[in-house]
Amino acid sequence: GFVSAMGYDRISLLPDSLLTQILLHLPTKDSVKTSLLSTRWRNLWLDVPGLDLHSNDFRYSSSAIKTFTDKFLELNRESRLLKFKIKYDECNVYLFGISEWFVTAINRGAQVLDVDTLRCPFYKDFMPLDVYKSKTLVSLKLVNVGLLKPEFVVSLPCLKIMHLEDIQYSDDDGSLIIQKLVSGCPVLEDLTLCRSFDDKLPVVLRVMSQTLKRFCVKSGPGIESDAPGLKCIDFRDDDRVVGKNLSFFLMVDIDTKFNLHEFLNGVSSARRSMIISQRTIMELYRCLNMEPISKFHNLSRLEVSFSSDLLLQVLTNFLEISPNLKYLTLCLVFSTKIERENLELTNVPRCLLSTLECVEIKEMIAGEETGMARVRIGKTTAMKLAKQKKKIWMEVVRYFLEDSVVLKNLILCLTDSDITKKLVTFTKRFRRCQTIFR
């Protein structure tokens, strides 16, 4: 791939400084492999200003990763180290002295520090206190490690991205460590917290930041966010998320089963985008039956996953609370059980009459969203499921083509050629609407 059609190697003509920057974006093992290309490349990997290591690449010797890293850092003692990334298993790494690598990276101006233990160990390595006073770090990701309580003011003036997952805190009240860490990041924009249930944090952890724009929560008892500049929130599992100034959100991504009513009313003024998972839709359906939810008047883009048995019951009700929707992505999740006879879609919400311009419909087998294994079914059941799926596809596509007044594009992601042939026979209410198959 290095030799062009003109018959000579143009990439190797680039200066060393540019080539090493390119190699910086590769795992170190791939960077080392380029030494075999030619004499021009033999030693270039040694000048790459960063390391991206995985202990599995050194599985034949538990001490090899330590020997390799120590030698690399020694050979590049005077140069900057822009990135230090390591994934390691405590079972095949000599852990003594590993924290010195992080100190070295910070002292040599690292912009990216990414430390991840592959499995949740019985004893977690605690990060050195130097991590709280880096003047160059832009991105910090820590997974399955420990954080000590700093007895000084945290100062991370350049940190914009922080990811903390399954952290062990040295202090009985780990929230003080989180508060000091976040408060010491004056330009923090993107924060991800993945809590464990034994992390010594309070039931509801409060996160305050004037600069935070994106907040992702992936598990744990609860989070209270006080971030007036927050534009995007993304939360998973059964988190309880409480926030202030929710009406300023530009993007909401929800995959949870907790009581949504209060939260959804809080973000009813959310602008632009929302992504909602299948199990969240089921909870939302329950909420809609109990009491009304405020309409999302500013929502223009929605991606939502529906189970096949709930789709035709919920779809029109959900579109009713999104009166100005312009772009809709439907992920149809087909289960491996036979559902009752499907309903017809008759109600026409406001967005179909005035704003909805693009609809994309995809299909998934139940379990794909959560990574569950597919269930084997018999031939007769498979035929019944295929017939049911065809009916649902036909009804949904008919609905959007025949009832959408301003629809410009209907994008269908399906593989069944029989369905494809039948879909093109439907009458389009808006004649210029294009049906696109992918």
C-alpha positions as CSV (number, residue, x, y, z in Angstrom):
1,G,0.0,0.0,0.0
2,F,3.0,2.3,0.3
3,V,3.9,2.1,-3.4
4,S,1.7,4.2,-5.6
5,A,0.5,3.5,-9.1
6,M,3.4,5.6,-10.4
7,G,5.8,3.0,-9.2
8,Y,7.5,4.7,-6.1
9,D,6.9,5.0,-2.4
10,R,5.4,8.5,-1.8
11,I,4.6,8.0,1.9
12,S,8.2,7.4,2.8
13,L,9.1,10.8,1.3
14,L,7.2,12.5,4.1
15,P,9.4,14.0,6.9
16,D,10.0,12.0,10.0
17,S,7.9,14.5,12.1
18,L,4.8,13.8,10.1
19,L,5.3,10.0,9.9
20,T,5.7,9.7,13.7
21,Q,2.5,11.7,14.1
22,I,0.7,9.2,11.9
23,L,2.2,6.3,13.8
24,L,1.0,7.9,17.1
25,H,-2.6,7.0,16.1
26,L,-1.7,3.3,15.8
27,P,-1.4,0.8,18.6
28,T,2.3,0.5,19.5
29,K,2.5,-3.1,18.3
30,D,1.4,-1.9,14.8
31,S,3.8,1.0,14.9
32,V,6.7,-1.5,15.7
33,K,5.7,-3.6,12.7
34,T,6.4,-0.8,10.3
35,S,10.1,-1.3,11.0
36,L,10.0,-4.2,8.6
37,L,8.9,-2.1,5.7
38,S,12.4,-0.8,4.7
39,T,15.5,0.7,6.2
40,R,13.7,4.1,6.0
41,W,11.2,2.8,8.6
42,R,13.5,0.7,10.7
43,N,13.8,3.1,13.7
44,L,10.9,5.5,13.1
45,W,8.7,3.8,15.7
46,L,11.2,4.7,18.4
47,D,10.6,8.4,17.8
48,V,6.8,8.2,18.1
49,P,5.7,10.5,21.0
50,G,3.5,8.1,22.7
51,L,2.7,4.5,23.7
52,D,-0.5,2.5,23.2
53,L,0.0,-0.9,24.9
54,H,-2.1,-4.0,25.6
55,S,-0.8,-6.7,27.9
56,N,-2.2,-9.4,25.7
57,D,0.4,-8.5,23.1
58,F,3.1,-9.7,25.6
59,R,1.3,-12.8,26.8
60,Y,4.3,-15.1,26.3
61,S,6.2,-13.3,29.1
62,S,4.6,-11.5,32.0
63,S,7.7,-9.2,32.3
64,A,8.0,-8.4,28.6
65,I,5.6,-5.4,28.8
66,K,7.6,-3.8,31.6
67,T,10.9,-4.4,29.9
68,F,9.7,-3.0,26.6
69,T,8.1,0.1,28.2
70,D,11.1,0.9,30.4
71,K,13.5,0.7,27.4
72,F,11.2,2.8,25.3
73,L,11.0,5.5,27.9
74,E,14.7,5.4,28.5
75,L,15.5,5.8,24.8
76,N,13.1,8.8,24.5
77,R,14.1,10.4,27.8
78,E,14.4,13.9,26.4
79,S,11.3,13.9,24.1
80,R,7.7,14.8,24.8
81,L,5.3,11.9,25.4
82,L,1.9,13.1,24.0
83,K,0.0,9.9,24.7
84,F,0.2,7.1,27.2
85,K,-2.4,4.4,26.9
86,I,-2.3,0.9,28.5
87,K,-4.7,-2.0,29.0
88,Y,-3.3,-4.6,31.3
89,D,-4.2,-7.7,33.3
90,E,-2.9,-7.8,36.8
91,C,-2.2,-11.6,36.2
92,N,0.4,-11.0,33.5
93,V,2.0,-7.7,34.4
94,Y,4.6,-7.0,37.0
95,L,2.7,-4.2,38.8
96,F,5.5,-2.8,40.9
97,G,6.8,0.4,39.3
98,I,3.9,0.7,36.9
99,S,2.8,4.0,38.5
100,E,6.2,5.5,37.6
101,W,5.2,5.3,34.0
102,F,2.2,7.5,34.6
103,V,4.4,10.0,36.5
104,T,6.8,10.0,33.6
105,A,4.1,10.6,31.1
106,I,2.6,13.5,33.0
107,N,6.0,15.1,33.6
108,R,6.8,14.8,29.9
109,G,3.7,16.7,28.8
110,A,1.2,13.9,28.0
111,Q,-2.1,15.2,26.6
112,V,-3.8,11.8,26.7
113,L,-3.6,9.3,29.7
114,D,-5.7,6.2,29.4
115,V,-5.3,3.4,32.0
116,D,-7.5,0.3,31.9
117,T,-7.3,-3.0,33.8
118,L,-8.9,-5.6,31.7
119,R,-10.7,-7.3,34.6
120,C,-12.0,-6.0,37.9
121,P,-9.1,-6.9,40.2
122,F,-9.2,-7.8,43.9
123,Y,-6.8,-4.9,44.6
124,K,-6.8,-1.8,42.4
125,D,-3.7,0.2,41.7
126,F,-3.9,3.7,42.9
127,M,-3.0,6.5,40.5
128,P,-0.1,8.7,41.6
129,L,-1.1,12.2,43.0
130,D,0.7,13.7,40.0
131,V,-2.4,13.0,37.9
132,Y,-4.2,15.9,39.8
133,K,-1.7,18.6,38.7
134,S,-0.9,18.0,35.0
135,K,-0.6,21.2,33.0
136,T,-1.0,19.4,29.7
137,L,-3.6,16.6,30.0
138,V,-6.6,17.1,27.6
139,S,-8.1,13.6,28.0
140,L,-8.1,11.3,31.1
141,K,-9.6,7.9,31.1
142,L,-9.3,5.6,34.2
143,V,-10.9,2.2,34.4
144,N,-10.7,-0.2,37.4
145,V,-8.1,1.8,39.2
146,G,-8.0,3.7,42.5
147,L,-7.9,7.4,43.2
148,L,-6.2,8.9,46.3
149,K,-7.6,11.9,48.1
150,P,-5.6,15.0,47.2
151,E,-4.7,17.2,50.1
152,F,-4.0,20.1,47.8
153,V,-5.9,22.1,45.2
154,V,-6.4,20.0,42.0
155,S,-5.3,21.8,38.9
156,L,-5.9,20.4,35.4
157,P,-6.2,23.6,33.3
158,C,-6.4,21.8,29.9
159,L,-8.5,18.8,30.7
160,K,-11.6,18.6,28.4
161,I,-12.5,14.9,28.5
162,M,-12.7,12.7,31.6
163,H,-13.9,9.1,31.8
164,L,-14.0,7.4,35.3
165,E,-15.2,3.8,35.4
166,D,-15.4,1.4,38.4
167,I,-13.1,3.6,40.5
168,Q,-12.0,2.8,44.1
169,Y,-11.7,5.8,46.3
170,S,-9.3,6.0,49.2
171,D,-11.5,8.2,51.2
172,D,-14.7,7.0,52.9
173,D,-16.5,9.8,51.2
174,G,-15.4,9.4,47.6
175,S,-17.7,12.3,46.5
176,L,-15.1,14.7,47.9
177,I,-12.5,13.3,45.5
178,I,-14.9,13.7,42.6
179,Q,-15.9,17.2,43.6
180,K,-12.2,18.3,43.9
181,L,-11.4,16.6,40.6
182,V,-14.2,18.2,38.7
183,S,-13.8,21.6,40.3
184,G,-10.1,21.5,39.3
185,C,-11.0,21.2,35.6
186,P,-11.9,24.8,34.4
187,V,-12.5,23.7,30.8
188,L,-14.1,20.3,31.3
189,E,-16.6,19.6,28.5
190,D,-17.2,15.8,28.4
191,L,-17.6,13.7,31.5
192,T,-18.4,10.0,31.7
193,L,-19.1,8.3,35.1
194,C,-19.6,4.6,35.4
195,R,-20.3,3.9,39.0
196,S,-20.0,0.6,40.9
197,F,-22.3,-0.1,43.8
198,D,-19.4,-0.3,46.3
199,D,-17.6,2.8,45.3
200,K,-18.0,4.7,48.6
201,L,-20.0,7.4,46.9
202,P,-23.3,8.8,48.3
203,V,-26.6,7.5,47.1
204,V,-27.0,10.6,44.9
205,L,-23.7,12.0,43.7
206,R,-23.7,15.7,42.8
207,V,-21.7,16.9,39.8
208,M,-21.2,20.7,39.4
209,S,-19.4,22.2,36.4
210,Q,-19.9,25.6,34.6
211,T,-18.3,24.3,31.4
212,L,-19.6,20.8,31.1
213,K,-21.4,20.2,27.7
214,R,-21.8,16.4,27.6
215,F,-22.5,14.1,30.6
216,C,-22.7,10.3,30.3
217,V,-23.8,8.1,33.2
218,K,-23.6,4.3,32.7
219,S,-24.6,2.8,36.1
220,G,-25.0,3.4,39.8
221,P,-27.5,4.5,42.4
222,G,-28.0,8.1,41.2
223,I,-26.5,11.4,39.9
224,E,-27.5,15.0,40.4
225,S,-26.2,17.3,37.7
226,D,-25.8,21.0,38.2
227,A,-24.2,22.1,34.9
228,P,-25.9,25.1,33.3
229,G,-23.9,24.7,30.0
230,L,-24.9,21.0,29.6
231,K,-26.1,20.3,26.0
232,C,-26.1,16.5,25.8
233,I,-27.0,13.8,28.4
234,D,-26.5,10.1,27.9
235,F,-27.5,7.6,30.6
236,R,-27.7,3.8,30.8
237,D,-29.0,1.0,33.0
238,D,-31.2,2.0,36.0
239,D,-29.7,5.3,36.9
240,R,-31.7,8.0,38.6
241,V,-30.6,11.3,37.0
242,V,-31.6,14.6,38.4
243,G,-30.6,17.8,36.7
244,K,-31.1,21.5,36.6
245,N,-31.6,23.7,33.5
246,L,-32.7,20.6,31.6
247,S,-34.5,22.7,29.0
248,F,-31.2,23.7,27.4
249,F,-30.3,20.1,26.3
250,L,-29.5,19.7,22.6
251,M,-29.2,15.9,22.8
252,V,-30.7,13.3,25.1
253,D,-29.8,9.5,24.8
254,I,-31.8,7.3,27.2
255,D,-31.5,3.6,27.8
256,T,-33.1,2.9,31.3
257,K,-36.1,1.6,33.1
258,F,-36.4,4.0,35.9
259,N,-39.4,6.3,36.3
260,L,-39.1,8.7,33.3
261,H,-42.0,11.0,33.8
262,E,-40.3,13.7,35.9
263,F,-37.2,13.6,33.7
264,L,-38.9,13.7,30.4
265,N,-41.1,16.6,31.5
266,G,-37.8,18.4,32.5
267,V,-36.3,17.9,29.0
268,S,-39.5,18.5,27.1
269,S,-37.8,21.7,25.7
270,A,-34.8,19.6,24.5
271,R,-33.7,20.8,21.1
272,R,-32.6,18.8,18.1
273,S,-32.0,15.2,19.0
274,M,-33.2,12.3,21.2
275,I,-32.3,8.6,21.2
276,I,-34.5,6.2,23.2
277,S,-34.0,2.5,23.6
278,Q,-36.6,-0.3,23.4
279,R,-36.9,-0.9,27.1
280,T,-37.2,2.9,27.8
281,I,-40.1,3.0,25.3
282,M,-41.9,0.3,27.3
283,E,-41.5,2.5,30.5
284,L,-42.6,5.5,28.5
285,Y,-45.7,3.7,27.3
286,R,-46.6,3.0,30.9
287,C,-46.0,6.7,31.8
288,L,-48.3,7.8,28.9
289,N,-51.1,5.6,30.2
290,M,-50.8,7.1,33.7
291,E,-50.5,10.8,33.0
292,P,-49.7,13.0,30.1
293,I,-46.1,14.0,29.2
294,S,-45.2,17.5,28.0
295,K,-44.8,17.8,24.3
296,F,-41.3,18.1,22.8
297,H,-41.9,21.2,20.7
298,N,-38.3,21.8,19.8
299,L,-37.4,18.2,19.0
300,S,-36.4,17.8,15.4
301,R,-34.5,14.5,15.3
302,L,-35.5,11.3,17.0
303,E,-34.1,7.7,17.0
304,V,-36.2,5.2,18.8
305,S,-36.3,1.4,19.1
306,F,-39.7,-0.4,19.2
307,S,-40.5,-4.0,19.9
308,S,-42.7,-5.5,17.2
309,D,-45.6,-6.1,19.7
310,L,-45.6,-2.6,20.9
311,L,-44.8,-0.6,17.8
312,L,-48.3,-0.2,16.3
313,Q,-49.8,0.6,19.7
314,V,-47.3,3.3,20.7
315,L,-45.9,4.8,17.5
316,T,-48.7,7.4,16.8
317,N,-49.0,8.3,20.5
318,F,-45.3,9.0,20.6
319,L,-45.3,11.1,17.4
320,E,-48.1,13.1,18.9
321,I,-45.7,14.5,21.6
322,S,-43.2,15.5,18.9
323,P,-45.2,17.9,16.8
324,N,-42.3,19.5,14.9
325,L,-40.2,16.3,14.2
326,K,-38.2,16.4,11.0
327,Y,-36.0,13.3,11.0
328,L,-37.2,9.9,12.4
329,T,-35.2,6.7,12.7
330,L,-37.2,3.6,13.7
331,C,-35.3,0.5,14.8
332,L,-37.8,-2.4,14.7
333,V,-36.9,-5.1,17.2
334,F,-38.6,-8.4,16.2
335,S,-38.9,-10.9,19.0
336,T,-38.8,-14.7,18.5
337,K,-42.4,-15.2,19.8
338,I,-45.6,-14.9,17.9
339,E,-47.6,-11.8,18.8
340,R,-51.3,-11.2,18.5
341,E,-52.8,-9.7,15.3
342,N,-51.4,-6.4,14.5
343,L,-53.3,-3.1,14.7
344,E,-53.7,-0.7,11.9
345,L,-52.1,2.8,12.1
346,T,-54.9,5.3,11.6
347,N,-54.2,8.4,13.6
348,V,-52.2,11.1,11.8
349,P,-50.1,13.3,14.2
350,R,-49.2,16.9,13.4
351,C,-45.6,16.2,12.4
352,L,-46.8,14.0,9.5
353,L,-48.9,16.8,8.2
354,S,-46.3,19.6,8.4
355,T,-42.7,18.8,9.3
356,L,-41.6,15.2,8.9
357,E,-39.2,15.1,6.0
358,C,-37.1,11.9,6.4
359,V,-37.9,8.5,7.9
360,E,-35.4,5.7,8.2
361,I,-36.5,2.2,9.2
362,K,-34.2,-0.5,10.3
363,E,-34.8,-4.0,11.7
364,M,-33.1,-6.0,14.5
365,I,-33.6,-9.3,16.1
366,A,-34.6,-9.2,19.7
367,G,-31.4,-9.3,21.8
368,E,-29.2,-7.3,19.4
369,E,-29.6,-4.1,21.5
370,T,-28.4,-5.8,24.6
371,G,-25.9,-8.2,23.1
372,M,-28.0,-11.3,24.0
373,A,-27.5,-14.5,22.0
374,R,-30.2,-15.3,19.4
375,V,-32.6,-18.1,20.2
376,R,-32.9,-21.0,17.8
377,I,-36.4,-21.6,16.6
378,G,-38.1,-24.3,14.5
379,K,-39.0,-24.0,10.8
380,T,-42.7,-23.6,11.4
381,T,-42.2,-20.8,13.9
382,A,-39.7,-19.1,11.7
383,M,-42.2,-19.0,8.9
384,K,-44.9,-17.5,11.1
385,L,-42.4,-14.9,12.4
386,A,-41.5,-14.0,8.8
387,K,-45.1,-13.6,7.9
388,Q,-45.7,-11.4,11.0
389,K,-42.6,-9.3,10.2
390,K,-43.8,-8.7,6.7
391,K,-47.2,-7.5,7.9
392,I,-45.6,-5.0,10.3
393,W,-43.2,-3.7,7.7
394,M,-46.0,-3.3,5.2
395,E,-48.2,-1.5,7.7
396,V,-45.5,0.9,8.9
397,V,-44.3,1.8,5.4
398,R,-47.9,2.2,4.1
399,Y,-48.6,4.5,7.0
400,F,-45.7,6.9,6.3
401,L,-46.1,6.9,2.5
402,E,-49.9,7.4,2.5
403,D,-50.2,9.8,5.4
404,S,-47.1,12.0,5.3
405,V,-47.7,15.3,3.5
406,V,-44.1,16.6,3.3
407,L,-42.1,13.4,3.4
408,K,-39.1,13.6,1.1
409,N,-37.1,10.4,1.9
410,L,-38.2,7.0,3.2
411,I,-35.0,5.0,3.8
412,L,-35.6,1.2,4.3
413,C,-32.8,-1.0,5.6
414,L,-34.1,-4.6,5.0
415,T,-33.0,-7.7,3.2
416,D,-36.2,-9.4,2.3
417,S,-36.7,-9.0,-1.5
418,D,-40.3,-10.0,-1.4
419,I,-41.1,-7.2,1.0
420,T,-39.1,-4.8,-1.2
421,K,-41.2,-5.6,-4.3
422,K,-44.5,-5.1,-2.5
423,L,-43.5,-1.8,-0.8
424,V,-43.0,0.0,-4.2
425,T,-46.7,-0.5,-4.9
426,F,-48.0,1.8,-2.2
427,T,-49.4,5.2,-3.1
428,K,-47.4,8.2,-2.1
429,R,-49.2,11.2,-0.6
430,F,-46.3,13.4,-1.5
431,R,-45.4,12.4,-5.0
432,R,-41.8,13.7,-4.8
433,C,-41.0,11.4,-1.9
434,Q,-38.1,9.0,-2.7
435,T,-38.0,5.4,-1.4
436,I,-34.4,4.4,-0.8
437,F,-33.3,0.8,-0.1
438,R,-30.2,0.0,1.8
